[in-house]
Amino acid sequence: MLTSLITDRFRSIGGEFCVPPQELRERLDSTRIFLFDWDGVFNAGEKGKGATSLYAEVDSMGLNMLRFGYYLQTGKIPKVGIITGQENHSAFHLAKREHFDVVYYKFHHKALALEHLEKEYGIQDHEVAMTFDDIADITLAKRVGLRFLVRCTAAILFNDYVRKHNYCEYITGHEGKDNAVREICELILGIRGVFEEAIEERFGYSEKFREYMRLRSSIETRFFVGHEDRVVPIEVHIENHRY
């Protein structure tokens, strides 16, 4: 009953379930890392000389609550990572500030990241949940266990292609510039039945939340750059601060 109420609410704002919601719920149970593309997912993907793609605090809060919700249910914080074809310091800043686990950048062949996740963390393809928005991400979407497509109303045929080939489980009602990441986070918390508990523990600054924050703060973000067919660890410098 709860799942039905939640899914109806997301359908009402344009969200599209490409599989039965219960199947999406079951795949979340085996998810160990949430991997996000950057441009077009956290923002509109706009580019220009000297410009950098930004992010919104509303999405950052959504990700924080997503991780806390999983912690409440499992006692573990799920891994979070960013994968992008560009060197984007806004992405680096968010990842470092929020203690994401990993950032992959300048990855033009993004499937290399999956091989690295298995080698470094023992994470199998079916344990990856990927949020993406465009053609360059299909190589990942074909392999991972759970896919969220950020809607682009202009990409009419691409959206049809993804549906036809079953490359996503959910298409957001919002675009990246309109906080699609927050939509995905709240959807996950809602269908896992932990949204209200996570909110109440958070604003009550409970012992559970304080312990979660202590654990989260101990996570050191690792950065990797794609170089030909290799994944190379690297130190990232932002505004003269060493990460």
TILOLUM-707684 format. One record per residue: z, x, y of N, C-alpha, C in turn; residue number from 1. Coordinates in Angstrom, 3 decimals. Layout:
FINU      n_z      n_x      n_y     ca_z     ca_x     ca_y      c_z      c_x      c_y   n
FINU        Z        X        Y        Z        X        Y        Z        X        Y NUM
...
END
This chain:
FINU      n_z      n_x      n_y     ca_z     ca_x     ca_y      c_z      c_x      c_y   n
FINU    0.000    0.826   -1.203    0.000    0.000    0.000    0.000    0.866    1.261   1
FINU    0.883    1.885    1.261    0.959    2.776    2.409   -0.361    3.485    2.628   2
FINU   -0.970    4.002    1.542   -2.238    4.707    1.659   -3.311    3.794    2.233   3
FINU   -3.321    2.532    1.807   -4.308    1.580    2.303   -4.142    1.348    3.801   4
FINU   -2.907    1.200    4.250   -2.660    1.012    5.678   -3.115    2.228    6.485   5
FINU   -2.828    3.409    5.959   -3.215    4.644    6.645   -4.731    4.773    6.703   6
FINU   -5.393    4.597    5.576   -6.843    4.788    5.536   -7.567    3.745    6.388   7
FINU   -7.064    2.523    6.398   -7.671    1.508    7.258   -7.547    1.903    8.722   8
FINU   -6.425    2.501    9.080   -6.214    2.932   10.466   -7.232    3.999   10.857   9
FINU   -7.514    4.948    9.957   -8.464    6.007   10.283   -9.902    5.498   10.257  10
FINU  -10.194    4.554    9.394  -11.523    3.942    9.425  -11.759    3.217   10.748  11
FINU  -10.708    2.673   11.312  -10.850    1.903   12.550  -11.253    2.766   13.742  12
FINU  -11.016    4.089   13.657  -11.405    4.971   14.757  -12.676    5.755   14.411  13
FINU  -13.343    5.339   13.321  -14.619    5.948   12.973  -14.564    6.966   11.865  14
FINU  -13.378    7.231   11.305  -13.270    8.146   10.178  -13.972    7.576    8.955  15
FINU  -14.593    8.443    8.181  -15.393    7.998    7.032  -14.922    8.711    5.761  16
FINU  -14.470    7.942    4.790  -14.062    8.494    3.501  -15.274    8.522    2.578  17
FINU  -15.651    9.721    2.151  -16.817    9.884    1.281  -16.436    9.850   -0.189  18
FINU  -15.147    9.841   -0.484  -14.602    9.634   -1.825  -13.448    8.647   -1.681  19
FINU  -13.005    8.022   -2.750  -11.838    7.149   -2.644  -10.643    7.922   -2.087  20
FINU   -9.876    7.350   -1.174   -8.744    8.058   -0.581   -7.773    8.632   -1.600  21
FINU   -7.595    7.964   -2.746   -6.691    8.484   -3.760   -7.188    9.811   -4.321  22
FINU   -8.512    9.956   -4.424   -9.068   11.229   -4.892   -8.798   12.331   -3.878  23
FINU   -8.955   12.013   -2.595   -8.643   12.983   -1.551   -7.170   13.384   -1.641  24
FINU   -6.313   12.400   -1.837   -4.865   12.648   -1.965   -4.567   13.579   -3.133  25
FINU   -5.223   13.376   -4.246   -4.983   14.203   -5.428   -5.460   15.636   -5.206  26
FINU   -6.568   15.808   -4.512   -7.061   17.160   -4.249   -6.111   17.918   -3.316  27
FINU   -5.465   17.198   -2.428   -4.494   17.843   -1.544   -3.330   18.439   -2.318  28
FINU   -2.999   17.860   -3.453   -1.877   18.365   -4.249   -2.114   19.790   -4.732  29
FINU   -3.373   20.160   -4.944   -3.672   21.498   -5.447   -4.109   22.459   -4.353  30
FINU   -4.103   22.008   -3.098   -4.529   22.854   -1.982   -3.477   23.910   -1.660  31
FINU   -3.896   25.165   -1.568   -2.991   26.253   -1.215   -3.311   26.879    0.134  32
FINU   -4.532   26.659    0.630   -4.874   27.184    1.949   -5.793   26.194    2.657  33
FINU   -5.531   26.005    3.956   -6.401   25.230    4.823   -7.190   26.228    5.668  34
FINU   -8.495   26.227    5.474   -9.379   27.184    6.130  -10.234   26.426    7.150  35
FINU  -10.271   26.939    8.375  -10.967   26.261    9.464  -12.045   27.145   10.065  36
FINU  -13.238   26.565   10.227  -14.218   27.166   11.119  -13.673   27.032   12.543  37
FINU  -14.248   27.752   13.484  -13.717   27.725   14.849  -14.615   26.935   15.804  38
FINU  -15.789   27.466   16.118  -16.674   26.821   17.086  -17.158   25.473   16.563  39
FINU  -16.972   24.448   17.374  -17.361   23.108   16.978  -16.290   22.365   16.216  40
FINU  -15.229   23.070   15.832  -14.108   22.459   15.107  -12.905   22.325   16.028  41
FINU  -12.512   23.436   16.672  -11.412   23.412   17.629  -11.891   23.101   19.055  42
FINU  -13.188   22.970   19.228  -13.761   22.829   20.561  -15.183   22.313   20.443  43
FINU  -15.898   22.283   21.552  -17.276   21.796   21.546  -18.269   22.856   21.087  44
FINU  -17.800   24.094   20.922  -18.691   25.165   20.503  -19.579   25.694   21.606  45
FINU  -19.186   25.465   22.854  -20.001   25.931   23.968  -19.897   27.448   24.122  46
FINU  -21.023   28.069   24.476  -21.087   29.521   24.613  -21.736   29.898   25.940  47
FINU  -21.499   31.133   26.345  -22.116   31.654   27.553  -21.638   33.076   27.754  48
FINU  -22.319   33.810   28.591  -21.965   35.199   28.825  -20.531   35.303   29.342  49
FINU  -19.724   36.064   28.633  -18.349   36.267   29.033  -17.429   35.100   28.736  50
FINU  -17.955   34.026   28.134  -17.140   32.841   27.862  -16.525   32.941   26.474  51
FINU  -15.415   32.247   26.299  -14.764   32.198   24.997  -14.426   30.760   24.665  52
FINU  -14.579   30.386   23.420  -14.299   29.018   22.990  -12.795   28.818   22.907  53
FINU  -12.304   27.786   23.564  -10.870   27.569   23.669  -10.352   26.641   22.570  54
FINU   -9.051   26.376   22.612   -8.424   25.421   21.699   -7.468   24.552   22.502  55
FINU   -6.995   23.467   21.893   -6.102   22.541   22.568   -4.734   22.546   21.891  56
FINU   -3.696   22.388   22.691   -2.341   22.367   22.142   -2.130   21.185   21.197  57
FINU   -2.841   20.091   21.431   -2.677   18.932   20.549   -3.112   19.270   19.119  58
FINU   -4.118   20.126   18.960   -4.526   20.570   17.627   -3.516   21.553   17.041  59
FINU   -3.003   22.429   17.890   -1.991   23.378   17.443   -0.759   22.647   16.911  60
FINU   -0.306   21.622   17.626    0.838   20.842   17.163    0.534   20.151   15.836  61
FINU   -0.673   19.638   15.697   -1.052   18.999   14.442   -0.951   19.950   13.270  62
FINU   -1.429   21.170   13.445   -1.365   22.154   12.365    0.075   22.545   12.043  63
FINU    0.889   22.654   13.077    2.287   22.987   12.849    2.971   21.893   12.033  64
FINU    2.713   20.631   12.371    3.320   19.530   11.643    2.747   19.406   10.236  65
FINU    1.469   19.715   10.078    0.876   19.717    8.734    1.614   20.693    7.822  66
FINU    1.837   21.899    8.316    2.524   22.915    7.511    3.973   22.494    7.237  67
FINU    4.621   21.913    8.238    5.995   21.473    8.061    6.074   20.326    7.055  68
FINU    5.125   19.409    7.097    5.113   18.317    6.133    5.005   18.807    4.703  69
FINU    4.145   19.783    4.479    4.037   20.372    3.139    5.342   21.060    2.753  70
FINU    5.950   21.729    3.709    7.217   22.405    3.423    8.286   21.394    3.011  71
FINU    8.339   20.264    3.670    9.329   19.245    3.317    9.134   18.761    1.883  72
FINU    7.895   18.656    1.448    7.610   18.101    0.130    7.639   19.130   -0.992  73
FINU    7.325   20.378   -0.668    7.171   21.386   -1.724    8.111   22.575   -1.596  74
FINU    8.723   22.753   -0.427    9.554   23.931   -0.200    8.744   25.177    0.103  75
FINU    7.420   25.006    0.263    6.547   26.136    0.563    5.656   25.793    1.747  76
FINU    5.303   26.814    2.528    4.395   26.620    3.656    2.975   26.937    3.179  77
FINU    2.051   25.988    3.284    0.677   26.290    2.857    0.052   27.328    3.769  78
FINU   -0.837   28.105    3.220   -1.525   29.107    4.029   -2.553   28.427    4.935  79
FINU   -2.768   29.045    6.094   -3.760   28.569    7.051   -4.595   29.760    7.499  80
FINU   -5.887   29.564    7.584   -6.762   30.645    8.017   -7.907   30.145    8.873  81
FINU   -8.489   31.044    9.633   -9.675   30.779   10.441  -10.800   31.653    9.917  82
FINU  -11.990   31.090    9.840  -13.164   31.874    9.465  -14.275   31.564   10.456  83
FINU  -14.830   32.608   11.053  -15.816   32.417   12.104  -16.852   33.533   12.086  84
FINU  -18.019   33.205   12.560  -19.063   34.217   12.645  -18.955   35.057   13.903  85
FINU  -18.045   34.676   14.810  -17.950   35.345   16.098  -16.602   36.055   16.262  86
FINU  -16.574   36.992   17.213  -15.313   37.607   17.619  -14.777   36.803   18.790  87
FINU  -13.753   35.989   18.547  -13.276   35.066   19.563  -11.788   35.255   19.776  88
FINU  -11.414   35.736   20.947  -10.026   36.077   21.187   -9.119   34.863   21.312  89
FINU   -9.667   33.714   21.645   -8.853   32.501   21.633   -8.401   32.179   20.208  90
FINU   -9.289   32.363   19.254   -8.924   32.147   17.860   -7.858   33.146   17.424  91
FINU   -8.030   34.397   17.837   -7.046   35.423   17.487   -5.675   35.083   18.086  92
FINU   -5.687   34.631   19.336   -4.437   34.314   20.020   -3.710   33.169   19.330  93
FINU   -4.423   32.106   19.001   -3.797   30.973   18.329   -3.245   31.387   16.968  94
FINU   -4.031   32.126   16.216   -3.595   32.531   14.884   -2.338   33.383   14.939  95
FINU   -2.299   34.314   15.881   -1.134   35.190   15.998    0.092   34.423   16.482  96
FINU   -0.102   33.597   17.501    1.019   32.846   18.068    1.632   31.884   17.059  97
FINU    0.779   31.223   16.259    1.245   30.216   15.308    1.483   30.784   13.911  98
FINU    1.337   32.092   13.764    1.602   32.753   12.482    0.732   32.197   11.364  99
FINU   -0.581   32.094   11.641   -1.509   31.802   10.562   -1.516   32.996    9.618 100
FINU   -1.993   32.778    8.427   -1.967   33.854    7.432   -3.115   34.831    7.589 101
FINU   -4.309   34.318    7.933   -5.471   35.191    7.884   -6.541   34.710    8.853 102
FINU   -7.270   35.676    9.421   -8.446   35.392   10.246   -9.600   36.241    9.717 103
FINU  -10.695   35.577    9.383  -11.926   36.256    9.002  -12.926   36.062   10.148 104
FINU  -13.448   37.157   10.699  -14.411   36.999   11.781  -15.607   37.928   11.590 105
FINU  -16.680   37.552   12.263  -17.995   38.177   12.071  -18.423   38.039   10.610 106
FINU  -18.078   36.908   10.020  -18.486   36.605    8.651  -19.714   35.710    8.706 107
FINU  -20.880   36.320    8.537  -22.118   35.562    8.543  -22.444   35.071    7.130 108
FINU  -21.892   35.736    6.128  -21.970   35.255    4.745  -20.544   34.864    4.360 109
FINU  -20.201   33.625    4.652  -18.804   33.215    4.592  -18.232   33.138    3.189 110
FINU  -19.088   33.094    2.172  -18.588   33.053    0.799  -17.805   34.315    0.450 111
FINU  -18.028   35.402    1.185  -17.252   36.622    0.954  -15.762   36.371    1.139 112
FINU  -15.428   35.460    2.038  -14.023   35.163    2.285  -13.369   34.547    1.053 113
FINU  -14.105   33.728    0.317  -13.540   33.125   -0.895  -13.229   34.183   -1.941 114
FINU  -14.125   35.138   -2.086  -13.881   36.225   -3.029  -12.659   37.032   -2.610 115
FINU  -12.502   37.220   -1.308  -11.357   37.970   -0.805  -10.057   37.200   -1.019 116
FINU  -10.077   35.889   -0.805   -8.885   35.069   -1.029   -8.418   35.157   -2.477 117
FINU   -9.358   35.177   -3.393   -8.978   35.280   -4.803   -8.400   36.665   -5.110 118
FINU   -9.026   37.690   -4.558   -8.576   39.054   -4.829   -7.221   39.343   -4.188 119
FINU   -7.039   38.942   -2.933   -5.825   39.294   -2.183   -4.665   38.334   -2.429 120
FINU   -4.974   37.057   -2.631   -3.918   36.051   -2.700   -3.900   35.268   -4.014 121
FINU   -4.874   35.498   -4.861   -4.932   34.748   -6.115   -5.300   33.293   -5.921 122
FINU   -5.968   32.970   -4.820   -6.346   31.591   -4.522   -7.743   31.321   -5.063 123
FINU   -7.848   30.301   -5.921   -9.124   29.926   -6.507   -9.888   28.992   -5.559 124
FINU  -11.196   28.896   -5.768  -12.028   28.082   -4.886  -11.520   26.644   -4.773 125
FINU  -11.087   26.057   -5.893  -10.682   24.655   -5.877   -9.355   24.442   -5.144 126
FINU   -8.675   25.529   -4.781   -7.410   25.436   -4.054   -7.597   25.599   -2.547 127
FINU   -8.858   25.635   -2.101   -9.191   25.802   -0.688   -9.625   24.471   -0.091 128
FINU   -9.039   24.114    1.052   -9.504   22.976    1.846  -10.191   23.528    3.086 129
FINU  -11.435   23.152    3.284  -12.252   23.710    4.363  -12.588   22.645    5.392 130
FINU  -12.414   22.972    6.681  -12.866   22.115    7.771  -14.047   22.794    8.444 131
FINU  -15.178   22.104    8.522  -16.402   22.714    9.030  -17.192   21.712    9.848 132
FINU  -18.289   22.205   10.465  -19.060   21.305   11.320  -20.562   21.484   11.246 133
FINU  -21.067   22.571   10.605  -22.513   22.772   10.738  -23.096   23.530    9.539 134
FINU  -24.366   23.807    9.650  -25.177   24.307    8.541  -24.658   25.620    7.970 135
FINU  -24.192   26.535    8.830  -23.760   27.850    8.362  -22.569   27.772    7.402 136
FINU  -21.890   26.636    7.357  -20.695   26.504    6.526  -20.975   25.910    5.142 137
FINU  -22.215   25.533    4.877  -22.527   24.860    3.621  -22.261   25.758    2.409 138
FINU  -22.469   27.063    2.555  -22.204   27.948    1.410  -20.752   27.853    0.959 139
FINU  -19.837   27.636    1.903  -18.435   27.426    1.548  -18.208   26.012    1.030 140
FINU  -18.788   25.038    1.719  -18.561   23.644    1.345  -19.021   23.347   -0.081 141
FINU  -20.034   24.064   -0.557  -20.521   23.850   -1.917  -19.512   24.294   -2.968 142
FINU  -18.575   25.157   -2.582  -17.712   25.794   -3.587  -16.263   25.344   -3.559 143
FINU  -15.733   24.974   -2.401  -14.292   24.750   -2.293  -13.907   23.358   -2.797 144
FINU  -12.591   23.162   -2.948  -12.110   21.945   -3.589  -12.023   20.741   -2.690 145
FINU  -11.927   20.932   -1.367  -11.742   19.821   -0.447  -12.411   20.164    0.874 146
FINU  -13.200   19.217    1.411  -13.994   19.485    2.605  -13.813   18.372    3.638 147
FINU  -13.531   18.773    4.872  -13.487   17.866    6.006  -14.616   18.253    6.957 148
FINU  -15.502   17.312    7.237  -16.609   17.559    8.158  -16.246   17.002    9.523 149
FINU  -16.287   17.854   10.540  -16.057   17.410   11.911  -17.341   16.768   12.422 150
FINU  -17.228   15.538   12.839  -18.393   14.765   13.239  -19.095   15.379   14.458 151
FINU  -20.412   15.408   14.393  -21.243   15.706   15.562  -22.252   14.565   15.636 152
FINU  -22.127   13.728   16.633  -22.961   12.531   16.685  -24.438   12.860   16.829 153
FINU  -24.747   14.059   17.329  -26.148   14.457   17.476  -26.762   14.938   16.164 154
FINU  -25.926   15.347   15.208  -26.416   15.927   13.948  -26.644   14.824   12.922 155
FINU  -27.520   13.915   13.227  -27.717   12.721   12.407  -28.201   13.077   11.007 156
FINU  -29.232   13.884   10.904  -29.779   14.228    9.589  -28.867   15.173    8.828 157
FINU  -28.177   16.071    9.546  -27.238   16.959    8.857  -26.092   16.160    8.242 158
FINU  -25.565   15.209    8.978  -24.507   14.367    8.426  -24.996   13.630    7.176 159
FINU  -26.223   13.141    7.215  -26.805   12.476    6.047  -26.940   13.445    4.879 160
FINU  -27.345   14.667    5.184  -27.511   15.690    4.140  -26.186   15.963    3.441 161
FINU  -25.124   16.107    4.215  -23.806   16.378    3.638  -23.359   15.219    2.751 162
FINU  -23.579   14.003    3.215  -23.236   12.834    2.392  -24.043   12.825    1.094 163
FINU  -25.343   13.032    1.204  -26.242   12.970    0.058  -25.847   13.950   -1.034 164
FINU  -25.444   15.150   -0.631  -25.131   16.202   -1.597  -23.641   16.297   -1.926 165
FINU  -22.864   15.350   -1.424  -21.425   15.301   -1.724  -20.712   16.593   -1.335 166
FINU  -20.968   17.036   -0.102  -20.358   18.269    0.381  -19.130   18.024    1.255 167
FINU  -18.644   16.789    1.322  -17.396   16.550    2.043  -16.709   15.305    1.487 168
FINU  -15.406   15.272    1.701  -14.609   14.122    1.279  -14.271   13.204    2.452 169
FINU  -14.304   13.754    3.665  -13.959   12.950    4.841  -14.731   13.472    6.043 170
FINU  -15.254   12.529    6.851  -15.927   12.855    8.097  -15.083   12.284    9.227 171
FINU  -14.735   13.126   10.185  -13.823   12.700   11.245  -14.473   11.663   12.165 172
FINU  -13.620   10.857   12.771  -14.092    9.938   13.794  -14.300   10.632   15.124 173
FINU  -13.578   11.728   15.332  -13.660   12.477   16.588  -14.484   13.748   16.397 174
FINU  -15.072   14.216   17.484  -15.751   15.508   17.483  -14.739   16.613   17.759 175
FINU  -15.187   17.861   17.620  -14.284   18.994   17.822  -13.680   19.021   19.211 176
FINU  -14.468   18.690   20.202  -13.985   18.700   21.587  -12.961   17.608   21.848 177
FINU  -12.877   16.643   20.944  -11.954   15.517   21.099  -10.805   15.560   20.095 178
FINU  -10.480   16.773   19.638   -9.299   17.006   18.796   -9.434   16.475   17.374 179
FINU  -10.559   16.790   16.752  -10.765   16.421   15.356   -9.741   17.091   14.436 180
FINU   -9.289   18.297   14.802   -8.301   18.989   13.963   -7.015   18.170   13.883 181
FINU   -6.579   17.626   15.014   -5.378   16.789   15.011   -5.585   15.557   14.126 182
FINU   -6.759   14.969   14.198   -7.062   13.809   13.351   -6.903   14.153   11.873 183
FINU   -7.447   15.289   11.474   -7.364   15.704   10.067   -5.917   15.939    9.655 184
FINU   -5.160   16.608   10.504   -3.757   16.897   10.192   -2.951   15.613   10.013 185
FINU   -3.148   14.655   10.921   -2.391   13.410   10.819   -2.848   12.590    9.611 186
FINU   -4.134   12.629    9.296   -4.617   11.953    8.095   -3.920   12.499    6.851 187
FINU   -3.862   13.817    6.741   -3.251   14.440    5.569   -1.776   14.073    5.474 188
FINU   -1.062   14.184    6.583    0.356   13.825    6.583    0.544   12.354    6.232 189
FINU   -0.353   11.513    6.722   -0.230   10.085    6.471   -0.454    9.716    5.024 190
FINU   -1.516   10.228    4.416   -1.794    9.832    3.039   -0.869   10.526    2.041 191
FINU   -0.209   11.592    2.460    0.822   12.200    1.623    2.188   11.537    1.845 192
FINU    2.252   10.590    2.777    3.461    9.823    2.985    4.607   10.583    3.606 193
FINU    4.291   11.582    4.444    5.346   12.419    5.001    5.291   12.487    6.531 194
FINU    4.409   11.715    7.150    4.240   11.829    8.599    5.535   11.504    9.350 195
FINU    6.118   10.348    9.098    7.303    9.952    9.865    8.484   10.877    9.599 196
FINU    8.659   11.289    8.363    9.754   12.210    8.053    9.580   13.521    8.814 197
FINU    8.366   14.042    8.831    8.115   15.304    9.532    8.396   15.171   11.028 198
FINU    7.969   14.059   11.614    8.210   13.845   13.038    9.704   13.761   13.335 199
FINU   10.414   12.983   12.523   11.847   12.780   12.778   12.653   14.060   12.574 200
FINU   12.294   14.840   11.553   12.978   16.117   11.334   12.678   17.083   12.480 201
FINU   11.451   16.989   13.006   11.048   17.882   14.100   11.797   17.554   15.386 202
FINU   11.774   16.281   15.816   12.418   16.009   17.102   13.937   16.017   16.987 203
FINU   14.450   15.911   15.753   15.886   16.061   15.552   16.329   17.506   15.425 204
FINU   15.334   18.410   15.390   15.578   19.851   15.228   16.572   20.096   14.092 205
FINU   16.226   19.503   12.945   17.103   19.536   11.771   17.201   20.932   11.179 206
FINU   18.110   21.099   10.266   18.258   22.375    9.566   16.991   22.688    8.770 207
FINU   16.362   21.654    8.200   15.112   21.868    7.459   14.037   22.425    8.382 208
FINU   13.954   21.863    9.591   12.943   22.352   10.524   13.255   23.773   10.986 209
FINU   14.518   24.066   11.228   14.891   25.408   11.657   14.594   26.436   10.562 210
FINU   14.841   26.053    9.317   14.529   26.974    8.216   13.023   27.167    8.094 211
FINU   12.269   26.083    8.254   10.814   26.191    8.235   10.333   27.160    9.318 212
FINU   10.873   27.035   10.522   10.466   27.905   11.613   10.826   29.358   11.345 213
FINU   11.957   29.586   10.711   12.331   30.963   10.357   11.322   31.544    9.368 214
FINU   10.948   30.758    8.392    9.984   31.229    7.398    8.608   31.429    8.028 215
FINU    8.203   30.485    8.859    6.900   30.589    9.512    6.825   31.830   10.388 216
FINU    7.907   32.124   11.098    7.924   33.263   12.010    7.844   34.600   11.287 217
FINU    8.120   34.598    9.993    8.056   35.841    9.217    6.649   36.150    8.724 218
FINU    5.717   35.216    8.916    4.339   35.410    8.459    3.594   36.319    9.438 219
FINU    3.040   37.395    8.931    2.248   38.324    9.741    0.774   38.023    9.548 220
FINU    0.106   37.689   10.619   -1.317   37.365   10.544   -2.130   38.606   10.213 221
FINU   -3.022   38.471    9.244   -3.905   39.571    8.865   -5.324   39.257    9.339 222
FINU   -6.016   40.278    9.839   -7.359   40.118   10.375   -8.341   40.929    9.527 223
FINU   -9.490   40.312    9.241  -10.520   40.977    8.454  -11.875   40.728    9.104 224
FINU  -12.686   41.754    9.133  -14.023   41.644    9.693  -15.035   41.787    8.563 225
FINU  -16.099   41.002    8.645  -17.165   41.116    7.658  -18.118   42.222    8.042 226
FINU  -18.367   43.119    7.120  -19.279   44.241    7.376  -20.223   44.351    6.191 227
FINU  -21.477   43.902    6.412  -22.474   43.842    5.347  -21.910   43.016    4.189 228
FINU  -21.682   43.621    3.044  -21.149   42.847    1.916  -19.692   43.198    1.639 229
FINU  -18.991   43.706    2.662  -17.598   44.102    2.488  -16.681   43.337    3.430 230
FINU  -15.416   43.251    3.030  -14.370   42.658    3.857  -13.432   43.788    4.265 231
FINU  -13.350   44.043    5.566  -12.634   45.216    6.062  -11.413   44.784    6.879 232
FINU  -10.194   45.232    6.495   -9.018   44.922    7.312   -9.103   45.651    8.642 233
FINU   -8.606   45.019    9.698   -8.741   45.606   11.022   -7.563   45.194   11.897 234
FINU   -7.221   46.061   12.835   -6.225   45.720   13.841   -6.951   45.099   15.028 235
FINU   -6.384   44.021   15.532   -7.014   43.294   16.625   -6.188   43.481   17.890 236
FINU   -6.839   43.789   18.986   -6.192   43.967   20.270   -6.613   42.859   21.221 237
FINU   -5.643   42.201   21.828   -5.930   41.134   22.763   -5.145   41.387   24.039 238
FINU   -5.833   41.463   25.152   -5.201   41.674   26.462   -4.246   42.879   26.437 239
FINU   -4.736   43.939   25.808   -3.990   45.188   25.748   -2.701   45.121   24.910 240
FINU   -2.539   44.000   24.175   -1.397   43.908   23.267   -1.887   44.152   21.844 241
FINU   -1.154   44.955   21.126   -1.578   45.297   19.774   -1.035   44.252   18.798 242
FINU   -1.946   43.685   18.026   -1.549   42.698   17.004   -1.541   43.389   15.645 243
END
